[in-house]
């Protein structure tokens, strides 16, 4: 039995998220169908982090096991010929039998992309979140620094979140601007359901001048989702990368190499 890891990119607007569903098309179902064709047998895949409806990815990490032998090129290029244009495998490598895309990951990184000008951009529909009001990126970044460290993120957790506890460790967060694009980059050991989108919604409100940066600290202390702002749209969210111990030797997707920066 061979275990392989894949890097997967996808635009999420056509899918009801990563996870396979009976009533709609999912990214997982597309990947399993294409790999199954190459393997000539059913294939089940496991991902580093499930994404919701409309959420995108540039560095999703997936693993699967197969009893059939195929060249790496067949798994890579052959599978891509069976995938829709909005889903692609970017790399394939064999991994140790103890590797697991989800449980071996020590951190994950997301990027939230905001197109910030008075009018929306037609060609970026489904790929960014549009914000017409000018955003103060310095205040957003200042507020974001209050999220660092291990904290209780109940105020940024969806009501339907099934995680056993709300504590997560944010290891890096920054807000930057490049032209009309505002980027929120955040890395943590793990994320709660809608955590990044809820953080993005709060930072946007601060960027508009509707709240002070210290509001983030207040929300963390309240531990009450109902006191925070609306959840930001799925279209601006990208799963950028999952990080693993060096012994697995997996590629790292650098967010500066993608997404208009």
Buried (B, 14 or more C-beta within 10 A) or exposed (E): EBBBBBBBBBBBBBBBBBBBBEEEBBBBBBBBBBBBBBBEEEBEBBBBBBBBBBBBBBBBBBBBBBEEEBEEEEBBEBBBEBBBEBBBBBBBBEBEEEBBBBEBBEBBBBBBBBBBEEEEEEEBEBBBBBBEEEBBBEBBBBBBBBBBEEBBBBBBBBEEBEBEEBBBBBBEBBBEBEEBBBBBBBBBBBBBBBBBBBBBBBBBBBBBEEBEBEBBEBBBEEBEBEEBBEBBBBBBBBBBBBBBEEEBEBEEBEBEEBBEB
